[in-house]
Amino acid sequence: MSNNNVRVIVTGNGWMGGGIGSADTAMSRLFMRVKNELLICAYSLTSGADSILQGVNDVLERGVSVTLIINRLSEQAFSVIDYLNCLLVNHPNLSVYDFCPITKGEDLHAKVMVADRTVALVGSFNLSRRGLLENHELGVEITGEAVKDIARAIDMIINSGLVKKVVL
């Protein structure tokens, strides 16, 4: 028997209402409740996702350990790379990894956040303005034993040799 709780979350006005949760609200709740560790994997992270970047900063300010794994970080917007570099300078509790495999067509396409290995947000939404505000994206908020498996999968990516830790 599964000991998991799953709640649907969405972005895009067409899916809002009717008791379906907002991805933005779920992310805000996740940032507020995390106490020890936040893991984030992202295919795309843009300056249009200001609420995410601010949420990460706020969590770091509280002393939470944050690990970001970004697909092909060097190809992301310069403003985001610059912001992450500033965060790295000011927060020793931040680890940033660049997913940069040798195989040309290989990408980290996961969009996931895990707080304290007890709650995870997994969805199709990129951490971008379009992904969070304009597109109609679908995801789930998960609590329970499956979250430990999600966190373990992220640990495997970190230890896989497919990522490079960003060091200033």
N, C-alpha and C positions, 0 to 999 in steps of 0.2 A: 504494500500500500504506500502511495506517495504522500510525503509530508510537505507539500508545496502549496503555496497560494499564488495564483496568477490573476492579474488584473490587466485588462486591455487599456492602452493609452494611445492617443492619437495627436497628430498635428493637422492643421487645415480646417477651415471653418465648416466645410461640408460634413465633417464627421463629428463635430462638436455637439454636445447636448445629449439628451436621452440617457444620461447616466454613464456615458463613456468618459473616462478620465483624460485630462490634458497631459501631454508629455511635458510641457513646460512646468505645470504644477508639480508633477511627479519629480522632475529634476530639482526644483526648488526645495521640495520636502527632503529629498535625498541629501542635498547640500546642508540643510539645517540639522539633520539627524546624525550625520556621520560623526564619529567620535575619534576613531583611531586611524583608519586607512581608507583611502579612496583610490580605486583603479579605474582608468578610463582608456578605452581603445577607440580610435576614430580614424575613419577613412579620410575625412576632410574636416578641417577646423579653420573657420574664417573669422575675420574681425566682425562680421555680421552676427556672430554668436556671442555678442558682448555679455549676455547674462551668464553664459557658461564660463567665460574667462573671468568674470567678476566672482562667480560662485567658487571657482577654483582658488582665486586669490583669498576670498573670505575664509575658506576651509584651511588654507595654508596659514593664515593669520591666527587661527585657533590652535595651531600646532599639529594638525592632522597630517599624517604621511600621505603624499599624493604621488601616484605613478601614472604618467601619461605615455601611451604608445600611439604614435601618429604615423600613418602611412606616408612614406616618402616625404618626410618633414622638410627637406630642402626644397621641395616643389610647392610647399604651402605658401600662402601670402607672406610677404616680407614683414608686414605689420604684426602678424601672429608670431612669427619666429622671433622678432624683436621683443614682443611682449613676454614670450616664454623665457627668453634670455634674461630679461629683467627679473622675472620671478625666480629663476635659478640663482641669480646673484643674491637675492634677498631672502631666499627660503631654502635652507639646507635639507628640509624635509620634503623637497620636490625632486623626483627623478623623472627625466624625460628620455624616451627612447624613440629612435628613428627606425621604423620598419623599412628596411632597404635591402631586399633580397637580391642576390646576384642574377637570378632568372628574371628576364625582362618583363614578362607578362604577369608576374606574381604580385599580388597586392594584399594588404590587410584591409578587408572590406567590412570588418566587424564594427558595429556601433553599439558599445556597451559601457555601462557604468556600474561599479560594484562598491557598495558602502559596507565596510566592516565585515565583509564576507557573509552578510545576512540579508541584504536586499540588492537586487540587480534590476537595471533597466536595460532591456535589449530591444532594439528596433531597427527599422529601415532608415530612420532620419539621420542625415549627416549633421554635424555640429556646425551648421552654417545658417545664415539668414533664411535662405530658401527652405532648407531642411526643417527648420524649427517654426517658421512662420507662414510660408507660402505653399509649400508642397503638402499633399495629403499623404501622410506617412502613418504607419502602424507599428506599434510596439507592445511590449508587455512589461509589467512590473512584477517581479518574482520574489517571493520570500520562501524560505525553507531550505531543505537539503540541496536542491539543485543549484543554489547560489554558490555553494562550496565547490561544485564541479565547474561552474563558470569561472570562478576565481582561480582554480587550479589550471584551467585551460590558459588563462592569461599568464600565469606563472610559467607554463610550458613555452609560450611564445617568447617571454623574456629570456629563457634559458636555451632557446633553440638555435642561436647563432644567426637568426634572421633580423635581429635588431642590433643597433649600435646605441650605447648610452651616450647622451649628449653631455659633454663636459666642457665647461668654459675655460 
